Amino acid sequence: MASSQTPSNERQKKLFALTICAYRKPGMDEDAYHRYTSETHAAQVKELLVRKKIVGYTMQHNTTATKAMMAQIFGDLPECSVSDCDCFIQIVFRDVQDYIAVKEDPHYAQIIAPDHAYFADMARTTMVTGWLDTLVVDGQVV
């Protein structure tokens, strides 16, 4: 057990994340995509993630309106290019085996995976995994 002298980031077990840079299916309306992913698809996913000990599941919607916010944030400075994906999904887990258990579950194979064909452009979608460094939480340095 960690002592009270151990920094908080060392007391916490490292968390990992799968981040998906998702694109909507060609021809699908932007609003319909965001509604479907947030309501229908997420409803199919959430309970399975909880059962398999996943600690976090978020969607960051990258719409035409939010992409325009980049001009407010950076002005005309060429800081970087603005991502054109439609949504960033992040699934956070303690151990990669927890997420593998999600993928191996029959509900994933029968319901979740086939549902991607309805709304996702999997050929353009990219993914990355890595560990998370949490540095600020609820406005506080950690």
N, C-alpha and C positions, 0 to 999 in steps of 0.2 A: 504494500500500500504506500502511496506517495506521502511524504511528510508535508507539513504545512510550509516548509521552506522551499519545496519544489515549485518552480514556476508553473502557472496554470496550464500553459501550452504543453508542458511535459506530463502533467497529470492526466490530460485527456488523451484517449487513444486516437491515433491518426484516422481521419476520415478520407474516403476516396469518392470520386464522382465520375459518372458517365455524363458527358455533356453532348447533346445532340443539336447540331445546327440544321434545323428542319426546313424543308421547302414544301409548299403545298402542291398538290396535283395540278398539272396544267389545265386551265379552263375553270378551276374552282375559284369562286369569288373570295376575296380576302376576308370579309366579315363572316361568311359561311365557314371558312376554314378555322378561324379563331374560335367561333362558337362551337363548332364540332369538336375540336381538340380539347377545349376547356370543359365542355359539358359531357358529350357522349363518350369520347375516347378515354378521357381521364376517369370517368365513372367505371369503365371496364378495367382500369389499371390499378386504382388506389387500394382496394381491399387486398389484392394479391401482394402488392408491395408491403403492406403492413404485415401480412401473414409471414412474409419471407424476411422480416427484420430490416427492411430498408428504412433508413432514418430520415430521408428527405426526398421530395418530389416537387419540382417547381417548373413553371413555364414562364418565360419572358417573351411576350408577344412583340414582334418587331414589325409594326405596321407602317403604312405610308406616312401616317401622322407622327409616329414616334421616330421614324427615320429623319423627318424634317426637324425634329428637336435637336439633332446634332448641330445644325447651323447656330442655334441658340447657345449651345454648350461651347462650341469651338469657333464660332464666327467663320471667317473665311480662311483660317489657318489650315494648311494642308497637314493636319495631324496624322490622319490615316484615312483609308477608304472606309465607307460605311458598309457594313455587312448587308447583303441583299437577301439573306435568308428570312423566312417568315416567323420563326420561333426558335428560341433556345430552350431546350428541355434539360433539366439537370436532375439526375437521380443519384442520391448520396447514400453510401453504404460503408459499413465498418470493415467488411471483408469481401473480396471479389466473389467468394463462394456464395454469399448471400444473393448477389445479382444473378449468378449462374443458376441458382435455385429458382429464381423467377423465370428465366428463359426455359428451364426444363419442366416447368409446371404445365400440365395439360391445358389449363385455362389460357396460358400464354399462346400455346400452339394452336388451339381451337378458336379462340376469340380475338386476342390482342393482335397477334401477328397478321392474320388475314385482314383485320380492320385497316391496316396501313394502306392497303390498296385503294380504299375509298377516298382518302384525303392526302396521302403523302407522295411526294416525288422522291422515291428512294434512290434514284440514280444521281440526284444532285445533293442529297442529304449527306452530311459528314458527321463523324463522331470522334470524340477524344476522351481518354480517361487519364486521371491523375489524382494526386492527393490534394487536399484542401488545406491552406493556411488561413485560419480565421484570425483576423487582426483587429477588427472592430465589430462589436455586437451591441445592438440597441444604443448606439451613440457612445459606447464606451470602448476604450482600448482594452484589449484582452491579452 
